Amino acid sequence: MAADPPSSDAATEFVGRGWLADTVRDWAETGSPYLFLTGGPGTGKSAAVEHLWGGGPAAGTAVHRCRAASRGSCDPVRFAESLAEQFSTTVPGFAEALKRVARELSGRPGDLRIEGTATAGTVHPHASLVGVRISLPHVPADEAFEQLVCRPLELLAPAQRPVAVVDALDEALTYRGRRTIAELVLAGTDRLPLRFVLTSRHDARVTAAVRHLPDAVVVDLVDDAPDPAADLLAYARHRLRRTPLAGPRREELAHRLAAAGKGNYLYVRHFTEELSAGTRTADETTASALPNGLDGICRQFLQREIRPVGSADAEERRRVAFRPVLALLVAAREDGCTAGRLADLLDRTEQEVLDTVRVLGQYLRGGGPRGPWTLFHRSFEEFLISGGRPLPRRRRGPPAHRRPRVRRMDGRVGQL
């Protein structure tokens, strides 16, 4: 398996933490079937996956990213299909073994379908296959995993066990079905020539399951780092190069951010984004002005940009412009909402929507100047809903773009 940084733009944001690649290599040389990379929101779990495995198809590896906002990514049947598609390209002989399974299943309900051919170079940089599509419809998750992953590997019996990298396993627990991806991968690999690298927050359901897995290696990205403050300091220095600060003042701020961030890379990212954009002034970089944690960053942003105290005009703008847009983005699933769709749902012009989105800037992730957009990180969604309080279990419903009304979701944005 590969654990070297890819040559991509995403890799340039993963600064320091060279010890992590060494940890993965050391684990790869052991017989342990599981490597867990754990950490709180913003500690770099997904960034680590992108850094180590996001540059293309690594030999013997498949990568799957679970996102609570995307039901498809948390679907255990689609997960099995995804692993089979990728292993068809990255594991020699897997495609032929899968064809044998297809012949065994021929004529049975839920025929295995293989479309296209698996050849080197057909994998998108973010690990979704372009050249081959595998599907096994109308079967339970356990059977899909058995026929698409377990059975071909049993037939193939590879000399080196392939590795399935599953990012944000805790988010797969949001899936409403009889089985989840987490249950499939945590069931044990005693008879299966397959290993897993799993990332997760400190979710009690995941950590409880890990305790029952023999030989599992658990590494916390902050608590188990040799020097987490030095890692965050290197990242802060890298990010501050884009800001107006220079010389001793920049170095001093880098040290303060590394201390205040406590291993949270999103904290440093958002703070330096605001400095670069000019929405946070150099005078606000003193130790006394640093926000308290990631929630503090978000709270200062809302108070400064959306809801400044004592401003009647800003209060009206918050109520009419920002709150409805954020409410829809909190509720949005899959690919989010475009400017046109938001304008249609809110009875506003696209330009009004674009003006609102421009202010939200760093807290959104989008595919173009007119969207679609989603919230940048799950932590911001949780902050908006809970205001730092524990979140209630979320109700499931149709995506925002299928909802004709906004008022009900508007009430869920607690911080606004």
C-alpha positions, 0 to 999 in steps of 0.5 A, a space after each residue: 500500500 502507498 503512504 506517500 504524499 501525492 503531487 496535488 494541490 491538496 497535498 500542499 495544505 498537509 504541512 508537517 505530520 510526517 510521523 503519520 506516513 511512518 505510522 502507516 508504513 509501520 502498521 502495513 508491515 504488521 499483521 494487524 487487520 485494522 488501523 484506526 485514525 481518530 480525532 475530534 472535528 478539524 484535527 485533519 482526519 480527512 486531510 490525512 486520507 487525501 494526503 496519503 491516498 488521494 493522489 490516484 489509485 495506489 496498488 492494492 488500495 481502495 478509498 471510500 469517503 463517508 459523508 453524512 450529507 450524502 446518503 449514497 456515500 453511506 449506503 453499504 451496498 454502494 460501498 461494496 460496489 465501490 471497493 469492487 470497482 477500485 480493487 478491479 483496477 488496483 489488485 491484479 487478478 481481482 477483475 477476473 475473480 469477480 467475473 467468476 463470481 458473476 458466472 456463479 450468480 448468473 440467473 439468480 436474483 440480483 445479477 452482478 453487472 460489470 460494465 466497462 473494463 478495469 485498466 490502469 489509468 481509469 481512476 479519477 484523482 479522487 478514487 471514483 472509477 471511470 472505466 468500470 461500473 459494478 452493481 449488484 442491485 436488489 440484495 442485502 448489504 451483507 450479501 453485496 459485501 460477500 459477493 463483491 468483495 469477500 468472495 473474489 478475494 477468497 478465490 484470488 487469495 492474494 499474497 498481500 492483503 489489499 487495504 480498504 481506506 474508509 474515511 469518516 466511518 462515524 458519519 456512516 452511522 447516520 445511514 438508516 437501514 438494516 446494516 451500516 458500513 460500520 457494521 460491515 467493516 467492524 464485523 472482523 476479518 478473520 477469514 478475509 484477506 483484507 485490511 482496513 484503515 478507518 478514520 473516525 471521530 471519538 464516537 462511542 459506538 465506534 470506539 466500543 466496537 474497536 475494543 472487541 477487535 484483536 490486534 487493532 491499532 488505534 492512533 489519535 491524531 492529536 493525543 498520539 502525535 509526537 509533538 502536536 504543537 509543533 505540527 500545528 505550528 508548521 501549519 500555522 507558519 504555512 498559512 500565515 505566509 498568505 497574510 499581510 503579516 511578516 517578520 517577528 509579528 507573523 512568527 509570534 502569531 504562529 506560536 499563539 495560534 499553535 497554542 490556542 488551536 490545541 491540534 485543531 487545523 480548522 481553527 488555524 485555517 479559518 483564522 488565517 482565511 479571515 486575515 487574508 481576506 481582510 475581515 480580521 485585522 492585524 489588531 485582532 491577532 493579540 493573545 487576548 483577541 484570539 477566539 476560544 476554540 473552533 466554536 469561538 471562530 465561528 461565533 466571532 464570524 457570525 457576530 462580525 459579518 452577520 449579526 453585529 450587536 446593536 445594528 437594526 439593519 444587520 438584524 434585518 439582513 440576518 433574518 432575511 438574507 443569511 438565516 434562510 440560506 444557511 438553513 437550506 444549506 444545513 438541510 441540503 443533501 448530496 451536492 447542495 444547492 445552486 444559486 438558482 435553486 436557492 433563489 427559487 426557494 427563497 423568492 429572491 434574485 440570484 444576485 441577492 443569493 450570490 451577495 449572501 454567499 460571498 460573505 459566507 465565503 470560507 464556510 462554504 464549499 462549491 463547484 463553481 461561481 453559481 454553486 452548487 454549495 454545501 457547508 465547508 465542514 460538518 463542524 460548522 453545520 453542528 455549530 449552527 444547529 446546536 450553538 455548542 450544545 450537544 446535538 439531538 439525533 437528526 431526523 431524516 427527510 428529502 433533500 432541501 432542493 425537493 422541499 417547497 417550504 423553508 420555514 420549518 428548516 429555518 428554525 433549526 439554525 440555532 446560532 442564527 
